[in-house]
Amino acid sequence: MGSFGAMRVILTTVITGLLIPFSSAAPQQLSTTPPVQILGFADINYVETDRDIDEGFFLGQLVGHVSAGLSERVTLFNEVSVTARPDRYRIEVERLFLRYDFSDWLKVSGGRYHTPISYWNTAFHHGLWLQTTARRPEMIKFGTKLQPVHFVGLQIEGAFPTTPLGLAYAAGVGNGRAEDIGRAGDSGDVNNHRAWLVNVFSRPLAIPYLRIGAAAYGDRATTDDDIEFDETIVSFHAVWLREDPEVAVEYARIAHEPRSDGETFDSDAYYVQVAYRLPGRGSPFKPYVRFEEVDVPDDDPLFAPFDLDYEGVVAGLRIDFTTLAALKVEYRSEEFETNERFGSLYVQASLAFGQTGGTVPAMESVTGVRP
């Protein structure tokens, strides 16, 4: 069995084990419910950099997305990742939720999500083949302290695609940041103060490739010194959902207001990304560029220990040498908290597999399950 086959067996075994408790709940419905769909993703990377970090070859993530229809209205969605670490491989449940569809405009779910505070965070999940670039923007990269990438709780969502504005929404309540503020509160809310979120976007019928939207998130965050802050995140995005050109712009402001009287600390982050799929025989080639910045006050008690300031310019070329595999060559010029600029070269091969028919659907719904 080749490495590709071995990855597929491992992925199927891990995720099927998570589905066993549900598979016997309603066996009489198996003939009428939607089939289980499994999508797999993998990547391998090569890095050369001026930064004082490890270089060379890196295994990326082996990722599995599973969508299981338990009935005509009930769906279980699960995403599991296997990530290479210096001393081990880490298996993590990235998303896991159960959803009931009352209608197109009302769907209720509970579990672990990618927080819908950011367009990128809900359009491009784990599985780097899905996105144009080799890496996510700094403001919403996995593991960042800046914004909560994951969210554990209850959500409602819905869409009105046939209305002139093509509106869609999501709202939720759940656990806030964990003690490690870069993680979700998977096992409870650390300060017993629930987080909330609201997300609204529009895809106008008259301009079908345009998507514009806004989101807000609120929580109470606590520093290591037990200082409490009311945290509010407001974000905006505008996206042109084509490849000739592809345009994505996103901005977020993160405000920390002390519970006691004091100064409010505002952090700002944005990116602007433009790409273009070449026409005709050049269609496998997609050059891209991205400008991004993160500006954090030096005296923000919650963020200051993590040196989050960043300014970067990314330029690269994606080559789709088959339908479900791509090679990305990316140069990054980056300035971090030290105010010293570094150059880095990333080469990434990424692939997707498991979807019948040779295509993998875009996953733009808030929860990651297509409406």
C-alpha positions in Angstrom: 0.0 0.0 0.0 1.4 3.4 -1.0 1.7 6.5 1.3 -1.4 7.9 -0.3 -3.4 4.8 0.5 -2.0 4.6 4.0 -3.0 8.2 4.7 -6.5 7.4 3.5 -6.9 4.3 5.7 -5.6 6.2 8.8 -8.0 9.1 8.1 -11.0 6.9 7.5 -10.2 4.8 10.7 -9.9 7.8 12.9 -13.0 9.6 11.8 -15.2 6.5 11.5 -14.4 5.8 15.1 -16.0 9.1 16.0 -19.1 8.3 14.1 -19.8 4.8 15.6 -21.9 6.1 18.5 -24.3 7.7 16.0 -24.4 4.9 13.3 -26.7 2.6 15.3 -29.0 5.3 16.6 -31.5 5.0 13.7 -30.6 2.1 11.5 -34.0 2.0 9.9 -33.3 5.4 8.2 -30.1 4.4 6.5 -31.8 3.9 3.1 -33.4 7.3 3.1 -30.7 9.5 4.7 -27.9 11.3 2.7 -24.7 9.3 2.4 -21.6 9.9 4.5 -19.2 12.1 2.7 -15.5 12.1 3.5 -13.0 14.6 2.2 -9.3 14.4 2.9 -6.5 17.0 2.6 -2.8 16.8 3.0 0.3 19.0 2.4 4.1 19.0 2.6 6.2 22.1 2.7 9.8 23.3 2.2 11.0 26.5 4.0 14.1 28.7 3.6 14.1 31.8 5.8 16.2 34.6 7.4 14.2 34.1 10.6 15.7 32.2 13.5 13.4 29.2 13.1 13.8 25.7 11.7 14.2 25.3 8.0 13.9 22.4 5.6 11.0 20.0 4.9 7.9 20.0 7.0 4.9 17.6 6.9 1.8 19.8 7.1 -1.6 18.5 8.3 -3.5 15.4 7.3 -7.1 16.5 7.6 -10.5 14.8 7.3 -13.9 16.4 6.8 -16.9 14.2 7.4 -20.5 15.1 6.8 -23.0 12.4 7.9 -26.7 12.8 7.3 -28.4 11.1 10.3 -31.9 11.9 8.9 -33.3 14.3 6.3 -32.9 17.2 8.7 -30.1 16.2 11.0 -26.4 16.4 10.0 -23.3 15.5 11.9 -20.1 17.3 10.8 -16.6 16.5 12.0 -13.1 17.7 11.1 -10.0 16.0 12.5 -6.4 17.0 11.9 -3.1 15.1 12.4 -0.3 17.6 12.8 3.4 16.9 12.8 5.3 18.1 15.9 9.0 17.8 16.7 8.5 14.9 19.0 5.1 13.4 18.0 2.0 13.7 15.8 -0.9 15.6 17.4 -4.5 14.5 16.7 -7.1 17.2 17.3 -10.8 17.5 16.8 -11.0 20.9 15.0 -14.8 21.0 14.4 -17.5 18.7 15.6 -21.2 19.7 15.7 -24.7 18.3 15.3 -27.1 20.5 13.2 -30.9 20.4 12.7 -32.3 22.1 9.6 -35.7 23.6 10.2 -35.5 25.4 6.8 -33.0 27.3 4.7 -33.4 30.3 6.9 -33.1 28.5 10.3 -30.6 25.9 11.2 -29.6 25.1 14.8 -26.4 23.4 15.9 -24.2 22.8 18.8 -20.5 21.8 19.1 -17.1 23.2 18.2 -16.8 25.5 15.2 -14.4 27.8 13.4 -15.5 31.1 14.9 -17.5 33.1 12.2 -15.7 36.4 13.2 -13.7 36.2 10.0 -14.5 35.4 6.3 -11.2 33.5 5.9 -11.9 31.4 9.0 -15.2 30.0 7.7 -14.4 29.9 3.9 -11.0 28.1 4.2 -10.8 25.4 6.9 -8.0 23.0 7.7 -6.8 21.6 4.4 -4.5 24.1 2.7 -5.5 23.0 -0.8 -8.7 25.0 -0.2 -7.0 28.3 -0.1 -4.9 30.1 -2.8 -1.9 30.9 -0.6 0.5 28.6 1.3 -0.4 30.2 4.7 -3.3 32.0 6.3 -3.3 35.7 7.0 -1.5 36.6 10.2 -4.7 38.1 11.8 -6.5 34.7 11.6 -3.8 32.1 11.4 -4.3 28.9 13.5 -2.8 29.3 16.9 -3.0 33.1 16.9 -3.8 34.9 20.2 -5.3 37.8 18.3 -8.7 36.4 17.5 -10.5 33.3 18.8 -10.2 30.8 15.9 -12.4 28.2 17.5 -15.7 28.5 19.3 -17.6 26.0 21.5 -21.3 26.5 22.0 -24.7 26.8 20.2 -25.3 28.6 16.9 -28.2 29.4 14.7 -27.7 30.3 11.0 -29.7 30.7 7.9 -29.8 32.2 4.4 -32.2 34.0 2.1 -30.5 33.4 -1.2 -33.4 34.4 -3.5 -33.9 37.8 -1.9 -32.4 40.8 -3.7 -29.6 41.2 -1.2 -29.0 37.4 -0.8 -28.6 37.8 3.0 -27.3 35.2 5.3 -26.6 35.3 9.1 -25.3 33.4 12.1 -25.5 34.0 15.8 -24.2 32.1 18.7 -23.4 31.9 22.4 -20.7 29.7 24.0 -17.5 29.5 26.0 -15.0 32.3 25.7 -11.3 32.1 25.5 -9.5 29.4 27.5 -6.6 30.2 29.9 -4.4 29.9 26.9 -6.2 32.7 25.0 -5.3 31.2 21.7 -7.6 28.2 22.4 -11.4 27.8 22.8 -12.9 26.8 26.1 -13.4 23.2 25.1 -14.0 21.9 28.6 -15.9 24.9 30.1 -15.8 28.7 30.4 -12.8 29.7 32.5 -14.5 32.8 34.0 -18.1 31.7 33.8 -18.9 34.5 31.4 -20.3 33.4 28.0 -19.1 34.7 24.7 -21.5 35.8 22.0 -21.2 36.4 18.3 -23.2 37.8 15.3 -22.4 37.5 11.6 -24.3 38.9 8.7 -23.3 39.0 5.0 -24.8 39.7 1.6 -24.4 38.2 -1.9 -26.6 40.5 -4.0 -28.5 38.8 -6.8 -27.5 41.6 -9.2 -23.8 41.1 -8.4 -23.5 37.4 -7.8 -19.8 37.3 -7.3 -19.7 40.0 -4.6 -19.9 39.1 -0.9 -19.8 41.8 1.8 -20.4 41.3 5.5 -19.7 42.2 9.1 -19.4 40.3 12.3 -19.1 41.1 16.1 -17.9 39.0 19.0 -18.0 39.8 22.7 -16.4 38.1 25.7 -14.8 38.7 29.1 -11.0 38.0 29.0 -8.7 37.5 32.0 -5.0 38.1 32.2 -2.5 36.0 34.2 -2.7 38.7 36.9 -6.5 38.1 37.1 -7.3 41.5 35.5 -10.6 41.3 33.7 -11.4 43.0 30.4 -14.5 43.2 28.3 -13.4 42.2 24.8 -15.2 43.3 21.7 -14.2 42.3 18.2 -15.8 43.9 15.1 -14.8 42.8 11.6 -15.7 43.7 8.0 -15.0 41.9 4.7 -15.5 42.4 1.0 -14.8 39.5 -1.4 -15.0 39.0 -5.1 -15.7 35.3 -5.5 -14.0 34.6 -8.8 -10.5 33.8 -9.9 -10.2 36.3 -12.7 -9.6 38.3 -10.5 -9.9 37.0 -7.0 -10.1 39.8 -4.4 -10.4 39.5 -0.6 -10.3 42.4 1.9 -10.8 42.0 5.6 -10.4 44.3 8.6 -10.8 43.6 12.4 -10.7 45.8 15.5 -10.2 44.1 18.9 -11.0 46.3 21.8 -10.1 45.5 25.5 -11.9 47.6 28.1 -10.9 47.1 31.8 -13.7 46.1 34.1 -12.4 48.8 36.4 -12.0 52.3 35.1 -9.1 52.7 32.8 -7.9 53.1 29.3 -9.4 51.1 26.5 -6.9 49.3 24.3 -7.6 48.9 20.5 -5.8 46.6 18.2 -6.2 46.7 14.4 -5.6 44.1 11.8 -6.2 43.8 8.0 -5.2 42.1 4.8 -5.8 42.7 1.1 -5.3 39.8 -1.2 -5.5 39.8 -5.0 -5.0 36.8 -7.3 -5.6 36.1 -11.0 -6.2 32.8 -12.8 -4.5 33.1 -16.2 -6.7 32.4 -19.2 -6.5 29.7 -21.8 -3.5 27.4 -21.6 -2.2 29.4 -18.7 -5.2 28.4 -16.6 -3.2 26.1 -14.2 -1.3 29.2 -13.1 -2.6 31.6 -10.5 -0.3 34.4 -9.3 -1.2 36.3 -6.2 -0.1 39.0 -3.8 -1.2 39.9 -0.2 -0.5 42.9 2.0 -1.3 42.6 5.7 -0.7 44.3 9.0 -1.4 43.7 12.8 -1.0 46.7 15.1 -1.3 46.0 18.8 -0.8 48.7 21.6 2.4 48.0 23.5 0.6 48.4 26.8 -2.3 46.1 26.2 -2.1 43.9 29.2 -3.7 40.9 27.4 -1.8 41.0 24.2 1.5 42.7 25.1 3.3 39.5 26.2 2.8 37.8 22.8 4.6 40.3 20.5 1.7 40.3 17.9 2.7 43.4 15.8 3.2 42.3 12.2 3.6 43.7 8.8 4.0 41.5 5.7 4.0 41.3 1.9 3.3 38.0 0.3 3.8 37.2 -3.4 3.4 33.8 -4.9 2.3 31.5 -7.7 -0.2 28.6 -7.4 0.1 25.9 -10.0 -2.9 23.4 -10.2 -1.1 20.6 -11.9 -4.1 18.3 -11.5 -7.7 18.9 -10.5 -7.1 18.1 -6.9 -3.4 18.9 -6.3 -1.5 22.2 -6.4 2.0 23.4 -6.0 2.5 26.8 -4.4 5.7 28.9 -4.5 5.5 31.9 -2.1 8.0 34.6 -1.0 7.3 36.5 2.2 8.8 39.7 3.4 7.8 40.1 7.0 8.4 42.5 9.9 7.6 41.4 13.5 7.8 43.1 16.9 11.6 43.5 16.6 11.2 45.9 13.7 13.6 43.8 11.7 12.5 42.6 8.2 12.9 38.9 7.2 12.6 37.2 3.9 11.2 33.6 3.6 10.6 31.2 0.7 7.8 28.6 1.1 7.2 25.8 -1.4 4.1 23.8 -0.7 2.4 20.8 -2.4 -1.2 20.3 -1.3 -3.9 17.9 -2.3 -7.5 16.9 -1.7 -9.1 13.5 -2.1 -12.2 11.5 -1.2 -15.0 13.3 -3.0 -16.7 11.4 -5.8 -17.1 13.1 -9.1 -13.6 14.7 -9.0 -14.6 18.0 -7.3 -14.4 19.3 -3.7 -17.1 21.8 -2.8 -16.3 25.3 -1.6 -17.2 25.5 2.1 -18.5 29.0 2.7 -21.3 28.4 5.1 -20.6 29.5 8.7 -20.4 26.1 10.1 -18.7 24.4 7.2 -21.6 22.3 6.0 -23.1 23.4 2.7 -26.7 24.8 3.1 
